[in-house]
C-alpha cells in the first residue's frame, strides 16, 4: 500500500481520498493540519500506487484504513475523508471505534440507492484515451489537481486507476444505504456539504443530527470543498479540531 507521511507529530490524522483520487492530492490540506498531529494519507485499493485491486466492498476499504492506523501506531485518529473517503471514515468510526476520536466527512451521503453507475459512466467512456498531453487531460477532465491523477505511458496519458474498478466500487453505493454505520458512530463528527453539489438534499444535515455533530454548507463550492473553498474548509476543520476533539 502506498502511504504518504506528510509530517507533524503527536495524535494521528488520517486523510482518506475520494473515488478516482489518490493520497498525494491532500498535500495542501496536510500543510496546515501538521500542527494538529501526525498527518498520513494512503492510496485506497484500486487507486494510485496501491497494488491491491478488489474486492471492493466498503468493509474491505474500512479494514484497509484500520490496518494503516494499527501498522503505523496512529490511533486513535481523526479521520478526514472526502466523498468515498468520508464514507470510509464513517465506517472506520463505526466498526473500529477504538481507532477513531473524530470524523470530518466532506460531501458524502449515506443513501444513494436508486442511482446507477450508468448515470455517469458515459462521461468516462467518452474520454479520448490515451490523452496526448497533460494539457489535453485538463481540457477534458475538469477536476481539481487532475495532473496528479494521470501518468504518462508509452502511448500517452492515462488515469492511474482502472475505470472498471471504479465502476465496481461505485456500484455498491447505488444498492445499499449506510445509515447503520452513521448510527453506530460515537465520536465527534463534522459534515461539510458542497452547496453546488449534486448529492441528495437533507442527508448530510441528518447525519450531523444523528451524531450530535456539526454541519456546514458551503454555498459557493462544488464537490471538492477543500480545493474549491479552501479557506472556508480550513476554518471549519480547525475549529472542529480545536473545539470538539478531546486531547489524547
C-alpha positions in Angstrom: 0.0 0.0 0.0 1.3 3.5 -0.9 1.4 5.6 2.3 2.3 9.3 2.4 3.7 10.7 5.6 3.0 14.5 5.5 4.7 15.3 8.7 3.7 16.5 12.1 3.8 14.7 15.4 1.5 13.5 18.1 -2.1 12.3 17.6 -2.8 10.8 14.2 -4.8 12.4 11.5 -5.8 10.0 8.7 -6.7 11.5 5.3 -9.0 9.4 3.0 -9.4 10.4 -0.6 -12.4 10.2 -2.9 -13.1 8.0 -5.9 -10.6 8.3 -8.8 -8.2 10.3 -6.5 -5.1 9.4 -4.5 -3.2 10.3 -1.3 -1.0 13.0 -2.7 -3.9 15.3 -3.6 -4.2 16.1 0.1 -0.8 17.9 0.2 -2.2 21.4 0.5 -4.6 20.5 3.3 -1.8 18.5 5.1 0.4 21.6 5.4 -2.0 23.3 7.8 -3.0 20.1 9.5 0.5 19.3 10.7 0.3 21.5 13.9 -2.6 19.3 15.0 -0.9 15.9 14.7 0.9 13.4 12.6 -0.7 13.6 9.1 -0.9 10.5 7.0 -2.7 9.5 3.8 -2.7 6.4 1.6 -3.8 5.3 -1.8 -7.0 3.2 -1.4 -7.2 -0.2 -3.1 -7.8 0.3 -6.8 -6.3 3.8 -6.8 -2.9 5.4 -7.3 0.1 3.2 -6.5 -1.8 0.7 -4.3 -1.2 -2.7 -6.0 -4.3 -4.1 -4.3 -7.3 -4.4 -6.5 -10.6 -6.0 -5.3 -12.6 -7.0 -3.5 -14.3 -3.6 -3.3 -16.8 -3.8 -0.5 -17.0 -0.8 1.8 -15.9 -3.1 4.6 -12.7 -4.0 2.7 -11.8 -0.3 2.4 -12.5 0.2 6.1 -10.3 -2.8 7.0 -7.5 -1.3 5.0 -7.9 2.0 6.9 -7.8 0.2 10.2 -4.7 -1.7 9.1 -2.9 1.6 8.3 -3.8 3.1 11.7 -2.6 0.0 13.5 0.5 -0.6 11.5 1.7 3.0 11.9 0.5 3.2 15.5 -1.6 6.3 14.7 -4.7 5.6 16.7 -6.9 7.0 17.8 -7.1 9.2 14.7 -9.1 12.0 13.4 -10.3 10.5 10.1 -10.8 13.2 7.5 -12.4 11.9 4.3 -13.7 13.4 1.0 -16.7 11.7 -0.8 -15.8 8.0 -0.9 -13.2 8.7 1.8 -15.9 10.2 4.0 -17.9 7.0 3.8 -14.8 5.0 4.8 -14.2 7.4 7.7 -17.8 6.8 8.9 -17.2 3.1 8.6 -13.9 3.2 10.5 -15.5 5.1 13.3 -18.5 2.8 13.4 -16.7 -0.6 13.1 -13.4 0.3 14.9 -14.3 3.0 17.5 -11.1 2.2 19.4 -9.2 3.7 16.4 -11.1 6.9 15.9 -11.5 10.1 18.0 -13.2 12.3 15.4 -14.5 12.3 11.9 -14.7 15.0 9.2 -16.8 13.9 6.2 -16.9 16.1 3.1 -19.7 16.0 0.6 -20.9 12.4 1.1 -24.3 10.9 1.9 -25.3 7.5 3.4 -28.0 6.7 0.9 -27.6 6.8 -2.9 -29.9 3.9 -3.6 -31.6 4.1 -7.0 -28.6 5.9 -8.6 -26.7 3.8 -11.1 -23.1 3.9 -12.4 -24.7 4.1 -15.8 -25.9 7.6 -14.9 -22.3 8.9 -15.3 -20.1 6.2 -16.9 -20.9 7.7 -20.3 -18.7 10.7 -19.3 -15.7 8.5 -18.7 -16.4 6.2 -21.7 -16.2 9.4 -23.9 -12.7 10.2 -22.8 -10.2 10.3 -25.8 -7.8 7.8 -24.1 -4.9 7.9 -24.3 -4.7 11.7 -23.9 -1.9 13.3 -25.9 -0.6 15.6 -23.1 -1.5 16.9 -19.7 -2.9 20.0 -21.4 -5.2 17.6 -23.3 -6.2 16.0 -20.0 -7.0 19.4 -18.4 -9.1 20.4 -21.4 -11.4 17.4 -20.9 -11.2 16.4 -17.2 -12.4 19.3 -15.1 -11.4 18.3 -11.5 -9.0 19.9 -9.0 -5.4 18.6 -9.1 -6.2 16.5 -12.2 -2.5 16.3 -13.1 -1.9 14.1 -10.0 -4.4 11.5 -11.2 -2.8 10.7 -14.5 0.5 9.3 -15.6 2.4 9.2 -18.9 2.9 5.9 -20.6 4.4 5.0 -23.9 1.3 5.8 -25.9 0.2 8.9 -24.0 -1.5 9.9 -20.7 -3.7 7.5 -18.7 -5.7 7.6 -15.4 -3.8 6.0 -12.5 -6.8 3.7 -11.9 -8.8 1.2 -13.8 -12.2 2.6 -14.8 -13.7 -0.9 -14.4 -12.6 -0.9 -10.8 -14.1 2.5 -10.2 -17.4 1.4 -11.7 -17.4 -1.7 -9.4 -16.6 0.4 -6.3 -19.4 2.9 -7.0 -22.0 0.2 -8.0 -22.3 -0.7 -4.3 -23.4 2.8 -3.4 -26.5 2.5 -5.5 -27.5 -0.7 -3.9 -27.2 -0.2 -0.1 -27.7 2.5 2.5 -25.1 3.2 5.2 -27.3 4.7 8.0 -26.3 1.8 10.2 -22.7 3.0 10.1 -23.8 6.5 10.9 -25.9 5.4 13.8 -23.0 3.5 15.3 -20.6 6.5 15.5 -19.9 7.7 19.0 -17.1 10.3 18.4 -17.4 13.9 17.4 -18.4 14.5 13.7 -18.2 17.4 11.3 -20.1 17.1 8.0 -19.1 19.6 5.2 -21.6 19.9 2.4 -21.0 21.4 -1.0 -23.7 24.0 -1.8 -23.3 23.4 -5.5 -23.1 19.6 -5.1 -25.4 17.1 -6.7 -26.0 14.7 -3.8 -29.5 14.1 -2.3 -30.6 17.0 -0.2 -31.0 16.8 3.5 -29.0 13.7 4.3 -25.8 15.5 5.5 -27.8 17.5 7.9 -29.5 14.3 9.1 -26.1 12.7 9.6 -25.0 15.6 11.8 -28.3 15.4 13.7 -28.0 11.7 14.4 -24.4 12.1 15.5 -25.0 15.2 17.6 -22.4 16.7 15.3 -21.7 19.8 13.2 -23.0 20.5 9.7 -21.6 23.2 7.4 -23.0 24.1 4.0 -20.5 25.9 1.7 -22.8 27.6 -0.9 -20.0 28.7 -3.3 -18.4 25.3 -3.6 -18.8 22.2 -5.8 -18.0 18.7 -4.7 -14.3 19.1 -3.7 -14.8 21.7 -1.0 -11.2 21.5 0.3 -9.9 22.7 -3.0 -12.8 24.9 -4.2 -13.4 26.8 -1.0 -10.1 26.1 0.9 -10.2 28.9 3.4 -13.8 28.1 4.5 -13.0 24.4 4.7 -9.8 25.1 6.7 -11.6 27.3 9.1 -14.3 24.7 9.8 -11.9 21.9 10.3 -9.5 23.9 12.5 -12.4 25.0 14.7 -13.6 21.4 14.9 -10.1 20.1 15.9 -9.7 22.8 18.4 -13.1 22.8 20.0 -14.7 19.3 19.6 -11.8 16.8 19.7 -10.6 15.8 23.2 -6.9 15.7 23.7 -5.2 12.3 23.6 
